[in-house]
C-alpha cells in the first residue's frame, strides 16, 4: 500500500490538480472513446448482474476491459495513458495499437473497428452514446476531438488513488459487493455494497437502471464532474434512499454535503487534495455514508461487515 503523504505540498503528485474548465474538452472526448470500447464489451461478454461485465478496470497504466471472448480466442482493449496508446491484445499473440491523440470520436471509432477487423474480430455496437445530453452517434461525432496528455495522466493518477481506497473500503464488507470498476456511461469509478434484499419499493422504468438497482445498494465513487457539480468529486448514495439519510448529522468529514440534484453526498476533490490526511478523509466519507445508510435502511450489519461492533 502506498504510504500516505502528509500535508498539501506532498500531495501534489499523488493527488494532482484536475480543474474541470481546463480539461472538460478532453474529458468529453475520452468519455466517448471509453463508451465505444465499453459497448464492445456489452455486445460480446455474457451478461452479469448489474451490468458488471461492461465496466472497465483501473490498471497501473490506464483502463482496460475485462477479458472478452470471441469464438475460440480472448482479447482485451486497454487505454494506456502512460504510452498514450490504445492496445488490443489477443490470446493467440496478436497485437494492434493506435495512438491516443487529438482524434475526433468518429476517427477513433473507425480506426478501432479497422484494427479489430484486421484481427478478424467483427462486432456491431449501438453507436448512440449513453447518459449524455444531445448524443451524437460515434461515427458522426467530429465535435469532440481534444486529447490533453497531461490532463489524462492526472486523471489516471487520481483513479489509482481512488481505486486503492475503494478496495480498502470494500475489504471490510463480507456481503455481496461489486468489484471496484469504471462505468463508461456515467464516467465514474464506483464500488457498491448490497444489503442482500431486493429493492421492492424502488420503481424504475428503464431497463438499464432496473437491472442496476434491482437490489438495495449503497454506492461510493469518484467522478470528474457532471450535472450541477462541475468539478471532480467523491460521491456516495443509497438506493432506495432511507428516510433521514439526506439530513444526517453523522456524515464525515465536515466538508461533505448532500446534493439534491444527484441524490447523494458529495466530497469535493479539491478538499481532499488539500487535506493533511487525504486517505483518512476519503475513507471517513465512505464509511460514514455507508454506516448511516445501512443503519437507517435496516441492513443486517452484524452479518454483512467483517469487524462489526
N, C-alpha and C positions, 0 to 999 in steps of 0.2 A: 504494500500500500504506500502511496506517496505520502511523504511527511508534509503535514500542513504548514504552509508558510505563515508567518506571523507579521501582521502589520500591512497596510495597503501597499507600500512600496515593494514589498516582497511578493505581492500577489500579481504584479503586472504581467508576468509571463504565463503564470498558471491560469489566471483569470483576466484575459486581455479585454481591451475595450471592444465594444461592438455596437456603435451608435446606429440606430435604425435609419436615420436620414442618410447616412453615408453609404450604407450597404444595401438599401432597400431594392435597388435595381438588380444587383447581383442575387439577392435573396429571391426575388421574383423569378429570375431565370433558373436558378438552381432548384427552386420549388417545382417548376415544370419538368426539369430534367429528371428529378427523382420520381415524379409521377409516372413518367414514361417507363422507367425501369421497374417501378413497383407494379405497374399494370401487367408487365410481362410475368412477374411472379403470380399475380392474380389469375392469369389465364392458364399457367402451366402447373402450378403447385396444387395438390389436393386441398380442399377447404379444411381449415382448422377453426375451432371455436373462436368467436370474437375477431375473426379475420387476421389471426396471428401469422398466418402463412404469407401474408402480403407485406409484412413490415421489413425494414432494413435494420441492420445491426451495426453498432459502432465498432470500428477496428482501430488499431494503432495508427493507421494511415488514412482513415476516412470512413466510408459507409459501404456496406456490402449487402447483397441479397442473402437469403438462406440458400443452401444448395437447391438447384432447380433440376428436376429430372426430365429429360427429353428423350423419348424412345429408350434406347439402352445406354444412354450417356447421362452425365451430370455436368452442370456448369454453374458458375457464379458470375455476377456482374458487380464490379467494385468501382466506386468513386475513390480514387487515390488522390487525396488532396495534397500530399507531400510531393508527389511527382507530377500532379496536375494531369492525370491520365484517367480515362475510363478503361478498365481492363475486363476482358471476358476470358475466363479460364475454363477449359473443359477437362473432363476426366480422362480423355484419350491423349492429353498433352498439347492440344491445340491452344493457341493464344492469339488474341486480337486486341488492339487498343486504339484509342483515339485521344487526341489532345483536348484537354479541358481549357478552353479559351473563350473569347467573346464570340460565340456562335449563337445564332438565333435558335429558338426552340425547334423551328422547322428543320434547320440544318442538322441539329443534333438528332432529331427523330429519324431522318432519312439515313444519316450516316450510321447510326446504331443498327437500324434494320438491315442495312447493307452488310455490315460486319457479321450479323447473325446469319444472314443468308450465305455468306462465304463459309461459315461453319456448318452449313446445312441444317440450320435451325430456323424453322418457319413458325411465326406466331402472329396472329392478328389481335390487336387490342382495341378497346374502346378509346378513341382518341380525344374524347371530351374530358378536360380536366375536372377534378373533383374539388369541392369545398372552397371554390374561389368565385368571386362575383364576376359576371360577364365573361364566362370561359371562352377562350379561343381554341379551336381544335389544334392539336400539336402540329399537324402538317401544314397549317396555315399561319402559325404564330411567328411572325417576324418582328413583333414589337419588343419581346423580351430577348435580349442578346448580350447582356452585360455580365462579365465574369472578372471580379477583382480577386486575384490570388491571395492577397494579404487578408482581405476580409473573410474569405473562405477558410483560410488557415486559422484565423482567430476563432471563427465559428466552431471549427473542429476541436480546437483546444478546450473550448467550453464544453462541448459534447463529451469529451473524455472525462472531465471532472464530474459532470452531471451523471454520466454513466457509472462512474466509480461510486458516487454517493448513493445513487438509486439502488445499486446492487448491495451496498452495505445495509440500506434500509430494508430491502427485500429479504435479507437473510434472517431477520427477526420474526418472520411470519411463516408458519408451518401449514397454513391453509392453502387453498388454491391461489396462485399468484401468476401473473403474466411474466414472460421474460421482460427485461429492460430492452425496449425496442423503439425504433423510429418510424412513425407513421407519416407517410408521404402526403396523405390527403391534407391533414392539418399542419404538417411540417413540424412535428414535435417529438421529443424523446419522452417516453412515458413508461411507468410501471403501475400495475393495477392489482389491488388486493380484493378478494371476493369473500363475502360472508358465507357462501355455500347455499344461499337461498335464491329462488327465482325472484325476479323483480316484478311481482304480480301487479303492483299498483302503479307501475311506470308505463304509461301509454305512449308509444311512439309509432308513427305511421309509416316511415320509410324503412325499407328492408335492411339497409346498411346499419342504421342505428338500432334497429330491432334486434339484430344479431349481436352487435357490440354491447348492448345494455340489456341482454336477456336475463342477467342475474345482478344482484345487488353488488355494487362496486364502490371502492374509494380509490381514486387515482391521484398520482403525483407526477409531475413532469416539468419539462423545460421547453420553452419555445421562444423564437426571436421576435415576437410581437405580431399582433393581429387585432382586428376589431377596434376597440377603443383603447387598447393598451399597445401603443406603437413604440414599444421598446422591449428588449429581451427581459424575460421574467421566468421565475419558477411559479408553478401553479399547483393547486390541489382542489379536488371537488369530490362530492359524494353523489351517487345516482342510484336510486332516488335520494333526494336530499332530505334528511330527517329534520323535523321541526326543531328550531333553536340553533341549527348549525350555523346559519349566516350571522347570528348575533352573539356567538360565543365570545366570552372574555378570556378564554383559556388558550387561544391561539398564540403561538410564539413564532418568531420574535415580535417585538412591538411594531416593527416596520411593515408587517404583513397586514393586509386588509381584504375585506370581502368586496368583490366586484360583481355588481348585479348583472352587467352585460354578459359576462362569461359564466355566471352562476357558480362561482368558486372563489377561493382565496388566491391572492397574488402576493408574491415577494419579488420585488424588482431586482433584476440582476445587478444594477449599479449599487444597490445597498449591500449586496453580497460581496462584490469585488472590492469594496472599500472597507469591509469589516476587518477587524483584527483577527477574528476566527471564522472565516467563511464556511468551513466544513460544518462547524457546530451550528451555525446559523441555519444552513440548509437542512441539516438533519433535525433540528428542533422544529422547523417548519413542517417537514414531512411527518414527524412523529406526532406533533400536537394536533394537526388537522386530522390525521388518522384516528387518534385516541378520542377526539371529540365526536367525529362522525360515527365511529364504531360504538361508542357508549350510547349516544343518542339514538342510534339505529338498532340497538338491542342485539348487537353481534355477540356470539359466544366467545369472548376474548380469551377465556381460560384455555379453550381448545385450539384456538387459532394462532396464538402467539407463543414463541419459543420461551420467553422469560417473563410470562405474565405474573404480576404481583400487585 
